[in-house]
């Protein structure tokens, strides 16, 4: 699947490693790293600096830090660990207070997640509401709920520069074709 996404033009590949709820495995990163050269995001609930260093050893290039799941001192510690490990960070937010927290980390990619972590419902209006609060020039991506090229274009017009797409690709009969459609509109 990682190879298919890379061939279709993905800029990076997210890999879930959480085993209990998402049936992921750490080994999935190692296997993907052997298959692809593009960056790999370890998409997990990172709560300990050890996980950041483990991610680097496994072959990931990026870690996800979820503001809603972390107190500020721990978020700072994890961000620092990522810098030490020479990894990129996506700091995930769901609302304005979380965005204000994330903006304190100048080199982090801002990930605006449209999925409510409590209800698991997706609302694309979340990224719309937060777009105007993200400084021009700051790299921000939209996470969750992206299904069509039209949605991609709408969010690009708001200043978003990337998209974390999972469910719609995995549910597609042809993930490669669906990804090409999201990227190129074809």
trRosetta pair geometry for C-beta under 8 A, 3 or more apart (Angstrom, degrees):
i j d omega theta_ij theta_ji phi_ij phi_ji
1 4 5.5 -51 -149 33 34 115
1 5 6.5 32 154 -17 65 104
1 175 7.0 16 -146 72 88 165
2 5 5.8 -55 -150 37 32 109
2 6 6.3 32 153 -19 65 107
2 13 4.8 70 -136 -176 89 168
2 15 7.3 -10 -84 -77 121 112
2 31 7.9 149 17 110 139 83
2 32 4.0 126 -48 -136 171 101
2 35 5.4 112 84 87 115 128
2 36 5.0 -115 144 -15 108 134
2 40 7.7 -6 -140 -104 134 106
3 6 5.7 -54 -146 37 31 112
3 7 6.3 30 156 -18 65 107
3 35 4.7 -88 -62 164 101 119
3 36 6.0 -159 -89 -65 55 96
4 7 5.9 -57 -148 38 28 109
4 8 6.3 22 155 -17 64 112
4 175 5.9 74 127 87 134 116
4 176 5.1 -102 -178 -69 99 101
5 8 5.7 -61 -146 39 30 109
5 10 4.1 5 160 -4 94 145
5 13 5.3 122 88 -102 141 106
5 36 7.9 -16 72 -96 90 154
5 169 7.3 39 -98 -179 109 152
5 175 7.0 -51 -75 142 79 121
5 176 7.7 -137 -81 -96 36 66
5 179 6.2 164 -131 -89 69 168
6 10 5.8 -70 -86 51 36 100
6 13 6.7 -50 -58 -47 87 124
6 35 7.8 175 11 127 143 90
6 36 4.4 -177 -55 -128 153 120
6 37 7.4 112 -154 39 144 66
6 38 5.2 -179 -120 11 103 125
7 176 6.7 -18 86 -129 104 118
8 175 7.4 -129 -22 126 162 76
8 176 4.4 -164 -76 -147 125 69
8 177 7.9 -104 -125 -39 128 19
8 179 4.1 77 132 86 142 128
8 180 5.3 -110 -163 -53 97 82
8 183 7.4 161 147 3 86 139
9 179 6.6 172 54 137 88 108
9 180 6.5 101 19 -100 124 66
9 183 4.9 48 99 -114 138 178
9 184 7.6 78 45 -31 170 103
10 13 5.8 77 119 -73 145 74
10 38 6.5 147 98 106 86 164
10 179 6.3 -49 -60 -168 91 141
11 38 6.6 -180 166 -167 28 130
11 39 7.4 -1 140 41 69 104
11 162 6.5 -90 53 -127 147 116
12 38 5.7 -155 -102 147 42 106
12 39 4.1 -32 -116 79 105 96
12 40 6.7 179 -170 -84 88 19
12 41 5.7 74 145 -24 126 99
12 61 7.4 -121 -134 64 118 123
12 62 6.7 17 -167 13 151 141
13 32 6.2 -144 98 -175 141 139
13 36 6.3 75 2 75 141 164
13 38 6.4 103 -10 90 93 111
13 39 7.5 175 25 95 64 52
13 40 5.5 -24 68 -112 88 69
13 41 7.0 -161 93 23 38 80
14 40 7.8 131 -107 -167 21 58
14 41 4.3 -30 -106 70 69 115
14 43 4.3 44 -177 -36 106 132
14 164 6.0 59 -38 -154 144 103
14 166 6.4 -64 70 -81 131 110
15 24 7.0 129 157 -146 74 125
15 28 5.2 -178 -176 119 124 113
15 29 5.3 161 89 -83 151 73
15 32 5.8 -144 -74 2 145 158
15 40 5.9 -4 2 -171 118 105
15 41 6.8 159 19 78 66 58
15 42 6.3 -34 68 -111 90 47
15 43 6.2 165 69 20 31 92
15 60 7.4 -133 47 -98 115 105
16 22 4.3 -104 164 145 138 140
16 23 7.7 54 108 65 124 58
16 24 3.8 -142 119 -67 77 137
16 28 7.7 6 70 78 54 157
16 43 5.0 -47 -84 82 58 105
16 44 6.8 125 -153 -76 52 72
17 22 7.9 45 58 85 18 124
17 24 4.2 -140 -123 132 13 128
17 25 6.4 -60 -145 94 70 14
17 26 5.2 57 -157 -83 125 50
17 28 6.4 -160 -98 46 76 114
17 29 6.5 -17 -80 -30 123 110
17 42 5.9 -16 -4 -159 129 92
17 43 7.3 146 4 64 76 56
17 44 4.8 -37 53 -70 95 129
18 21 5.8 -11 126 50 121 88
18 22 4.5 73 73 33 96 115
18 24 5.2 64 44 39 42 118
18 44 5.1 151 -47 -133 90 86
18 45 6.2 57 -86 8 133 92
19 22 7.4 -67 -87 63 7 70
19 23 6.5 28 -155 -132 48 23
19 24 5.8 -106 -75 65 48 58
19 25 6.3 57 -91 -84 99 58
24 28 6.0 -87 -164 16 82 147
24 44 7.3 -132 81 -89 152 100
25 28 4.9 120 66 -21 79 95
26 29 6.2 -45 -177 22 51 109
26 30 7.4 45 135 -11 72 102
26 54 7.3 -61 -136 157 132 115
26 58 5.6 -117 -179 -111 92 141
27 30 5.3 -52 -155 37 50 114
27 31 6.1 48 149 -20 76 104
28 31 5.8 -55 -146 39 32 111
28 32 6.2 30 156 -17 65 108
29 32 5.8 -58 -146 40 30 108
29 33 6.2 34 155 -25 66 106
29 40 6.0 129 -145 145 88 147
29 42 6.2 -10 -89 -94 139 95
29 55 7.4 -137 -138 -148 170 63
29 58 4.2 52 91 145 136 118
29 59 5.2 166 148 60 96 96
29 60 5.3 -51 -150 -54 138 89
30 33 5.7 -53 -148 31 28 113
30 34 6.9 29 154 -18 61 102
30 58 5.7 -95 -56 -166 80 76
30 59 5.7 129 -100 7 46 132
31 34 6.0 -55 -158 31 32 111
31 35 6.6 19 150 -11 64 114
32 35 5.6 -69 -150 43 36 108
32 36 5.9 -23 172 26 77 109
32 40 5.7 125 108 -109 128 137
32 59 7.4 173 75 103 82 131
33 36 7.1 -78 -124 57 22 72
33 40 6.3 -78 -77 -12 80 151
33 58 7.5 171 -22 143 139 63
33 59 3.2 -55 -68 165 155 152
33 60 8.0 -100 -69 -57 117 39
36 40 7.4 126 80 -65 118 101
39 61 3.9 -98 -145 64 90 146
39 62 5.8 59 165 -14 122 110
39 88 7.3 0 -156 29 147 133
40 59 6.3 36 45 121 146 85
40 60 4.8 -106 99 -123 101 59
40 61 5.5 115 45 11 61 88
40 62 7.1 -167 96 30 39 84
41 60 6.7 49 -156 -158 12 107
41 61 7.4 -53 -71 63 46 78
41 62 4.3 -35 -104 79 74 114
41 63 7.5 155 -158 -92 68 16
41 64 6.4 65 176 -45 108 98
41 90 6.7 5 -136 3 128 132
41 164 7.7 -60 60 -121 166 117
42 46 7.5 89 105 -66 111 115
42 55 4.3 -114 3 -133 157 118
42 58 7.2 87 -86 71 130 135
42 60 4.0 -29 -35 -112 103 163
42 62 7.1 -176 19 86 66 57
42 63 5.5 -14 57 -109 104 67
42 64 6.9 -136 90 7 62 87
43 64 5.4 49 -124 -9 53 144
44 51 7.1 -132 95 -178 131 134
44 64 6.7 150 42 50 47 110
45 66 6.7 -46 -127 20 69 132
45 69 6.0 -115 -152 171 99 167
46 51 4.9 -169 -137 102 80 136
46 52 6.4 73 -162 -66 131 77
46 55 7.6 -28 -103 -39 124 139
46 63 5.4 57 -61 176 162 116
46 64 6.2 156 0 75 115 62
46 65 5.8 -65 68 -93 122 63
46 66 7.7 142 41 7 78 83
46 78 6.0 120 130 -152 115 139
47 51 6.9 69 43 7 51 146
47 69 6.9 -89 -87 142 100 115
47 70 7.0 -166 -117 -92 70 92
47 74 7.2 -4 -161 168 62 139
47 78 8.0 -70 -134 -79 15 136
48 51 5.0 103 67 -6 80 99
48 52 7.9 -144 102 -4 51 81
48 78 8.0 109 99 -93 7 101
49 52 5.3 -46 -159 26 50 116
49 53 6.7 40 150 -11 74 101
49 77 5.8 -86 -61 147 114 100
49 78 6.1 -150 -86 -100 67 57
49 80 8.0 -31 -113 77 121 87
49 81 3.9 -177 -142 -82 96 155
50 53 6.0 -60 -153 41 35 105
50 54 6.0 38 149 -21 68 110
51 54 5.3 -53 -141 40 32 116
51 55 6.2 44 154 -29 64 100
51 63 7.6 122 122 -140 94 136
52 55 5.7 -50 -155 26 29 115
52 56 7.0 27 149 -16 61 101
52 63 5.5 -60 -120 -46 78 168
52 78 6.0 163 -54 -155 133 74
52 81 4.1 115 68 121 155 120
52 82 5.3 -109 -155 -71 131 66
52 85 5.6 -172 144 1 96 149
52 87 6.7 -160 -173 42 92 147
53 56 5.7 -49 -154 33 38 112
53 57 6.5 37 150 -17 66 105
53 81 6.6 -88 -41 179 84 111
53 84 7.9 -30 -84 96 96 110
53 85 5.4 -159 -101 -88 59 129
54 57 5.6 -56 -149 38 34 111
54 58 6.2 35 153 -21 67 107
55 58 5.7 -57 -148 36 29 112
55 60 4.1 -52 175 52 91 132
55 63 5.2 118 77 -83 172 107
55 85 7.4 82 70 144 92 159
55 87 6.7 55 100 -111 118 161
56 59 8.0 83 177 -44 28 11
56 60 6.5 -80 -79 63 31 79
56 85 4.1 -143 -45 -178 150 120
56 86 7.2 96 -128 57 134 76
56 87 5.6 -119 -80 -55 101 121
60 63 6.7 86 126 -70 135 71
60 87 7.0 32 111 -131 89 128
61 87 6.2 167 175 -137 36 79
61 88 6.2 23 141 21 82 101
62 87 6.2 159 -101 179 26 93
62 88 4.3 -29 -104 74 87 99
62 89 6.9 162 -159 -92 75 19
62 90 6.1 47 170 -15 119 97
62 109 7.8 -11 -147 25 129 132
63 78 7.5 -126 113 170 139 106
63 82 5.5 -133 37 -102 122 119
63 87 5.6 51 -6 137 97 140
63 88 7.7 170 22 86 60 52
63 89 5.8 -24 66 -112 81 71
63 90 7.5 -156 96 29 38 73
64 89 7.8 135 -105 -162 19 65
64 90 5.2 -23 -110 68 67 102
64 92 6.0 24 -172 -24 97 120
64 111 7.2 -34 -135 28 94 160
65 70 6.4 -28 -178 0 90 156
65 75 6.0 111 169 -140 129 82
65 78 5.3 148 -110 110 126 136
65 79 6.6 -38 -35 -68 171 79
65 82 7.8 -97 -40 -33 125 143
65 89 5.6 0 3 -167 117 114
65 90 7.1 171 27 83 70 49
65 91 5.0 -25 74 -109 103 69
65 92 6.8 -179 84 15 45 80
65 108 7.6 -66 45 -138 123 138
66 69 4.2 46 90 19 111 112
66 70 6.5 136 79 -7 60 100
66 91 8.0 163 -90 -162 19 52
66 92 4.6 -23 -110 62 66 118
66 117 7.7 92 -177 -76 140 153
67 70 6.2 -83 -138 49 28 95
67 75 6.6 27 -114 -104 64 145
67 91 6.3 61 -49 174 97 94
67 92 6.4 -147 5 83 80 59
67 93 5.3 20 21 -96 136 71
67 94 7.7 -150 63 10 106 80
67 98 4.1 140 94 -155 145 100
67 101 5.2 130 -142 83 132 134
67 102 5.8 -87 -60 -58 135 96
68 92 7.6 -58 12 105 94 97
68 93 7.9 131 -32 -133 89 41
68 94 5.9 18 -49 10 130 124
68 98 6.3 -25 -57 -104 76 141
68 117 5.8 166 99 25 154 147
69 117 7.8 -124 -54 175 99 170
70 74 4.9 -133 -164 90 96 110
70 75 4.4 120 124 -65 131 88
70 78 6.9 -74 -137 11 154 141
71 74 5.0 80 60 15 79 105
71 75 7.0 -146 93 -10 35 91
72 75 5.4 -53 -141 36 33 115
72 76 6.4 35 159 -20 66 103
72 101 6.6 -126 -99 -146 97 117
73 76 5.8 -54 -152 35 31 112
73 77 6.4 32 151 -19 64 106
74 77 5.4 -52 -146 36 36 114
74 78 6.2 35 155 -18 68 105
75 78 5.9 -55 -146 38 29 109
75 79 6.2 31 154 -20 64 108
75 91 7.5 65 -164 -132 116 117
75 101 7.2 32 101 161 170 118
75 105 7.9 -112 149 -51 106 135
76 79 5.7 -55 -145 37 29 113
76 80 6.3 30 155 -19 63 108
77 80 5.8 -55 -149 37 28 112
77 81 6.4 32 152 -21 63 105
78 81 5.5 -50 -147 34 33 114
78 82 6.5 37 152 -22 64 101
78 89 7.8 120 127 -121 92 135
79 82 5.7 -51 -153 31 31 113
79 83 6.8 34 148 -18 62 102
79 89 5.8 -36 -123 -46 74 172
79 91 7.5 -2 -90 -76 113 119
79 105 5.3 -117 -138 -127 153 135
79 108 6.7 -62 -129 -66 116 123
80 83 5.6 -52 -155 33 35 114
80 84 6.5 36 149 -18 66 103
81 84 5.5 -52 -150 36 35 113
81 85 6.2 24 154 -10 67 110
82 85 5.8 -61 -143 46 30 105
82 87 4.4 -93 -161 74 81 101
82 88 7.2 -44 169 105 123 10
82 89 4.7 83 122 -61 170 108
83 86 7.5 29 -179 -78 32 33
83 87 7.7 -92 -58 49 19 66
83 107 7.7 91 -92 67 105 143
88 109 6.6 34 167 -7 112 113
89 105 7.1 -54 86 147 138 143
89 107 7.5 85 38 103 101 84
89 108 4.5 -46 89 -120 106 92
89 109 6.8 -175 96 27 52 77
90 108 6.9 128 -125 -176 18 89
90 109 4.6 -35 -106 77 70 107
90 110 7.7 70 -159 178 68 3
90 111 4.3 50 171 -32 109 126
90 141 7.0 -41 -137 40 122 125
90 164 7.8 90 -173 -60 165 140
91 101 8.0 -138 162 108 134 87
91 102 4.1 166 114 -135 128 105
91 105 5.8 116 -31 54 152 140
91 108 4.4 31 -7 159 112 145
91 109 7.2 162 18 75 67 50
91 110 6.2 -33 67 -112 88 51
91 111 6.6 174 77 22 33 87
92 102 7.9 -163 58 -93 14 140
92 111 4.3 -37 -97 81 69 113
92 112 7.8 157 -153 -89 61 13
92 113 5.1 30 -169 -25 109 120
92 143 6.6 -29 -127 22 107 157
93 98 3.8 162 -143 118 91 110
93 99 4.6 114 160 -72 164 63
93 101 7.5 161 -102 57 115 95
93 102 5.1 -98 -51 -15 124 142
93 110 6.5 -22 13 -166 119 92
93 111 7.0 147 17 78 67 57
93 112 5.9 -31 70 -107 88 60
93 113 7.0 169 73 17 33 84
93 130 7.1 154 105 -146 120 160
94 98 5.6 53 38 36 64 156
94 112 7.7 128 -98 -160 30 62
94 113 5.6 -39 -85 66 81 94
94 116 6.9 99 -158 -111 137 54
94 117 7.0 -106 -64 -6 154 99
94 126 6.5 -46 -162 -163 62 139
95 98 5.2 92 55 15 68 105
95 99 7.0 -125 105 -9 34 94
95 126 7.7 -77 -80 -150 56 102
95 130 7.5 -160 -147 -79 21 118
96 99 5.4 -53 -143 35 34 115
96 100 6.4 37 158 -22 66 101
96 129 7.9 -87 -54 135 95 106
96 130 6.6 -169 -80 -109 64 88
96 133 6.1 148 -125 -49 91 177
97 100 5.7 -50 -149 32 33 113
97 101 6.7 36 150 -19 63 101
98 101 5.5 -51 -155 33 36 114
98 102 6.4 35 150 -19 68 106
99 102 5.6 -54 -145 37 34 111
99 103 6.3 38 155 -26 66 104
99 110 7.0 46 -138 -155 83 130
99 112 7.5 9 -91 -98 110 96
99 130 5.5 174 -68 -152 151 119
99 133 5.7 82 121 109 150 129
99 134 7.1 -98 -165 -75 127 80
100 103 5.9 -50 -147 28 30 114
100 104 7.7 46 150 -31 55 93
100 133 7.9 -63 -64 165 75 130
101 104 6.1 -47 -175 8 39 116
102 105 6.2 -62 -172 32 49 105
102 108 6.4 -117 -174 96 86 137
102 110 5.4 108 133 -117 137 91
103 110 7.3 6 -77 -85 68 129
103 134 7.8 -165 -88 -125 114 60
103 135 7.3 107 -139 -4 123 108
103 138 7.5 -26 -123 -140 90 161
105 108 4.0 35 112 -1 117 125
109 139 4.9 -56 -120 108 80 111
109 140 7.1 155 -176 -101 70 30
109 141 6.2 21 164 -1 117 108
109 162 7.6 -19 -167 46 134 137
110 134 6.0 -163 74 -125 158 122
110 138 6.3 37 1 143 124 114
110 139 7.0 158 21 97 76 56
110 140 4.1 -23 71 -110 106 86
110 141 7.2 169 87 23 56 62
111 140 7.5 177 -78 -159 25 63
111 141 5.3 -16 -111 67 69 96
111 142 8.0 133 -160 -119 61 7
111 143 5.0 40 177 -27 102 127
111 164 6.5 20 -145 -8 118 138
112 126 6.4 179 164 125 103 97
112 127 4.6 124 112 -108 133 80
112 130 5.2 -179 -125 72 137 142
112 131 7.8 -74 -18 -69 171 65
112 134 7.9 -91 -49 -55 127 137
112 140 6.4 32 -14 179 105 109
112 141 7.2 -171 24 89 73 45
112 142 5.6 -30 68 -113 97 57
112 143 6.5 177 81 21 41 84
112 160 7.6 -95 32 -103 121 122
113 117 7.7 45 113 -50 142 93
113 126 7.3 -25 97 113 42 148
113 143 4.2 -33 -101 78 68 119
113 144 5.3 56 -161 9 74 125
114 122 5.1 50 120 -161 102 82
114 123 5.7 -152 -176 67 89 46
114 124 5.3 -1 -140 -95 149 40
114 125 7.9 114 -138 41 104 42
114 126 4.6 169 -119 44 62 121
114 127 5.7 -48 -71 -22 101 100
114 142 6.8 26 -28 -175 110 93
114 143 6.6 -170 10 86 75 59
114 144 4.4 -150 54 86 86 101
114 145 4.4 -63 86 14 141 135
115 120 6.3 -9 -175 -153 105 45
115 121 7.2 168 -147 86 62 28
115 122 4.9 -32 -91 -93 72 80
115 143 7.2 -75 12 119 98 93
115 144 3.9 -112 -24 -169 103 167
115 145 6.8 174 -57 -35 81 100
116 119 4.5 18 96 43 126 93
116 120 6.6 -74 76 -20 75 12
116 121 5.2 9 33 55 115 76
116 122 7.6 -153 7 -79 74 30
116 123 7.1 39 -30 8 102 106
117 120 7.3 26 -147 -75 23 56
122 144 5.4 -148 -122 150 114 109
122 145 3.9 164 173 -80 133 115
123 126 5.3 99 89 -26 91 96
123 145 7.5 -108 36 -83 12 164
124 127 6.3 -44 -171 32 58 105
124 128 6.8 59 137 -17 72 107
124 145 5.2 -153 -73 125 85 141
124 146 8.0 111 -109 -78 112 56
124 151 6.6 -94 -137 -143 148 119
125 128 5.0 -57 -152 41 47 120
125 129 6.0 51 152 -26 76 101
126 129 6.0 -56 -151 33 28 109
126 130 6.5 8 159 -5 63 112
127 130 6.1 -65 -142 45 30 101
127 131 6.3 52 157 -52 65 97
127 142 4.6 19 -118 -121 156 108
127 155 6.0 -8 132 -119 139 115
127 158 7.3 124 141 88 93 156
127 160 6.8 2 -180 -63 125 144
128 131 5.9 -38 -150 -1 28 118
128 155 8.0 -103 -74 -100 69 77
128 158 6.7 -127 -119 -99 57 159
129 132 8.0 -70 172 23 32 96
130 133 5.5 -68 -164 42 59 111
130 134 6.5 59 144 -32 84 101
131 134 6.0 -57 -156 22 36 111
131 140 7.8 164 -122 104 65 151
131 155 7.7 -157 -90 -146 134 69
131 158 3.9 -47 -155 170 158 121
131 159 5.9 141 -169 42 101 105
131 160 6.9 -77 -115 -42 108 92
132 158 8.0 -81 -52 -162 62 98
134 138 5.5 -133 174 72 90 124
134 140 4.8 -12 -166 -44 158 157
134 159 6.5 -179 84 103 117 134
135 138 4.6 86 68 -16 85 122
136 159 6.8 -108 -114 -134 64 139
139 161 5.6 -73 -142 50 73 137
139 162 7.4 24 -177 6 96 115
140 159 6.8 42 51 118 119 94
140 160 5.4 -85 100 -117 90 68
140 161 6.6 106 56 19 52 87
140 162 7.9 -170 108 39 33 83
141 160 6.1 94 -128 -167 28 101
141 161 6.6 -69 -80 67 70 65
141 162 3.7 -39 -105 81 110 92
141 163 6.0 -168 -168 -74 94 22
141 164 5.8 84 138 -22 128 90
142 146 6.3 110 107 -58 115 121
142 155 4.9 -55 -23 -159 149 157
142 160 5.0 9 -27 -156 98 160
142 162 7.7 -175 24 95 62 50
142 163 5.2 -13 62 -115 89 76
142 164 7.2 -151 96 26 44 74
143 163 7.7 160 -83 -164 38 51
143 164 4.1 -2 -112 55 81 121
144 164 7.1 0 -29 87 53 98
144 166 7.6 -21 -96 30 59 103
144 167 7.6 43 -138 9 66 117
145 151 7.8 -137 123 -175 84 155
146 151 5.3 -176 -138 108 72 133
146 152 6.4 70 -160 -69 122 78
146 155 7.7 -63 -102 3 115 148
146 163 5.1 25 -28 -172 173 129
146 164 8.0 138 15 71 128 42
146 165 4.9 -82 73 -97 116 101
146 168 6.4 -112 93 18 59 141
146 182 7.0 76 144 -138 116 130
147 151 6.4 78 47 10 62 146
147 168 4.5 -176 -110 -108 69 148
148 151 4.8 105 62 2 80 97
148 152 7.2 -136 105 -1 49 85
148 182 7.6 174 167 -102 15 77
149 152 5.3 -51 -152 35 40 117
149 153 6.3 40 151 -19 70 104
149 181 5.7 -108 -48 155 113 76
149 182 5.7 -164 -83 -121 68 35
149 184 7.9 -55 -117 81 132 33
149 185 4.4 115 -167 -103 158 71
150 153 5.7 -53 -148 37 31 111
150 154 6.4 36 152 -23 64 104
151 154 5.6 -51 -147 33 32 115
151 155 6.4 24 158 -11 65 107
152 155 6.2 -64 -151 42 27 103
152 156 6.2 30 153 -23 65 108
152 163 6.1 -70 -115 -40 92 155
152 182 5.5 130 -47 -169 146 77
152 183 7.9 -126 -172 -86 169 24
153 156 5.5 -51 -142 34 32 114
153 157 6.5 36 156 -22 63 103
153 185 7.8 39 -51 -80 121 119
154 157 5.9 -57 -158 32 28 112
154 158 7.0 23 146 -15 61 106
155 158 5.4 -54 -152 36 41 113
155 160 4.3 -24 156 40 98 136
155 163 7.1 107 83 -84 147 108
156 159 7.8 132 -177 -6 32 7
156 160 6.0 -86 -88 67 37 79
156 161 7.6 81 -125 -97 75 35
160 163 7.2 72 141 -69 127 77
163 182 7.2 -122 79 168 148 127
165 168 5.9 -55 -172 51 105 103
165 169 5.5 100 129 -24 102 112
165 179 7.5 165 84 -109 139 83
165 182 6.4 -38 -37 -158 170 172
166 169 6.3 -83 -163 37 19 104
166 170 6.2 3 162 -10 65 115
167 170 5.8 -62 -141 41 29 106
167 171 5.9 16 165 -10 68 113
168 171 6.0 -58 -137 44 28 105
168 172 6.4 46 155 -43 60 102
168 178 6.7 -159 138 165 91 140
169 172 5.6 -46 -152 13 31 119
169 175 4.6 61 -178 -140 85 99
169 178 5.8 179 -114 92 62 129
169 179 6.0 36 -115 -64 117 95
170 175 6.9 22 -83 -94 29 124
172 175 5.0 134 71 -82 117 53
172 177 7.4 -157 159 66 133 86
172 178 3.9 -85 -127 -25 166 152
174 177 3.8 25 118 23 124 116
174 178 6.1 149 90 -19 69 85
175 178 5.6 -57 -141 40 32 111
175 179 6.1 32 160 -20 67 107
176 179 6.0 -56 -148 36 26 109
176 180 6.5 27 154 -18 62 106
177 180 5.7 -54 -149 36 31 112
177 181 6.4 35 151 -21 64 105
178 181 5.6 -54 -152 34 32 114
178 182 6.6 33 150 -19 65 103
179 182 5.6 -51 -148 35 35 112
179 183 6.2 27 155 -14 67 108
180 183 5.8 -59 -144 42 31 107
180 184 5.7 -22 175 28 69 112
180 186 5.9 -51 141 73 101 93
181 184 7.0 -73 -120 59 18 74
181 185 6.5 30 -166 -138 56 14
181 186 6.1 -123 -101 73 57 39
